[in-house]
């Protein structure tokens, strides 16, 4: 994704929080390792099933009105400790 319009709102959820236009770009790579993962908690109406994965991310944020910008380390140096690709079911649709 490149130059996605987002909002910088550091005081959210405060009612008087000011929203400032910002832009975000990112690259993300997910790779499944094929290991099945399933979380199921009927008491919380939550179910998630998928496969374990690795993930790498590079991101950049710019908030021009505030004169702020930030960029992560390069994608090649990114690594994750935990990632899952899959489907979530929760709330009133849990039983379907």
N, C-alpha and C positions, 0 to 999 in steps of 0.2 A: 504494500500500500504506500502511496506517495502523496504527500501534501493533503492529508485528510483533515477536514475542518473539525476541530474539537473546541471545547471550552475549558479554560483554566479558571477554577473556582476554589481557591485554597481554603476558604472558610466554610464551604458546604458541610453540613446541611443547615448552617445558620440562616435564618430568614432574611437577614440583610447582606448575605454573601454576594459579592459583585462577580459577575460572569464576564470574563475577558476572552475575546476571540483568540484562538491559537491554532497551530497546525502540527500534525504529527505524521511522521513517516516511519515505516518499520518493515523489516524482512524477518520472516519466521519460517523455520523448517521443522516439520514434525516427521518422525520416522517410527513406524510401529515395529516392535520386535516380535509380534505375534503372540505374546503371553496374555492370556485372557484375564481380565480383571472385572470383578463384580462387587458392588456395594449395594446392600439392600437393607433398609431400616424402615420396617412397616410402621413403627411408632411415630416416625417423622414424615411418613409418606414420601420417602425418597428412594430412588433406585437409579443406579448408574452402571452401565455395562460397556465394556470396550476392550482395548488392548493397551498394554504398557508401551511406552514410547520414549524416544529421546527427543529433545527439542533444543533448537538454537535460535537466538533472537538478537537483532541489532535494531536500535530505535533512536529516533531523534525528535525532539520537541522544540518548537519555537513559539514564543509569546511576544510578538513584536511590540504591542503597546507597553509592555513591562520591560522591554529590552532584555528579555531572558531567552537563553537557548541552552540546550543540553544534548549531548550525544553519547550513547553507550560505547563500550569497546566494540571492535569489529566482530561480525558474525563468526568468523573463524575461531575466535577465542571464547565464544559463548558455550556454556554447557549447563545442563540441568541435572538435578538430583532426582526429580520425580515428574513424570508427565504421563497422561492417559488420553487416548483418542477414543471417543465413544458417544453414547447417547444417554441423556438424563431424562428421568420421569419423576415428577414431583407434584405436590398439591392435589387438586381435585381430579387430575387425570391419572393419578397413581394406579388405580385399580384396572385401568383399561389396557 
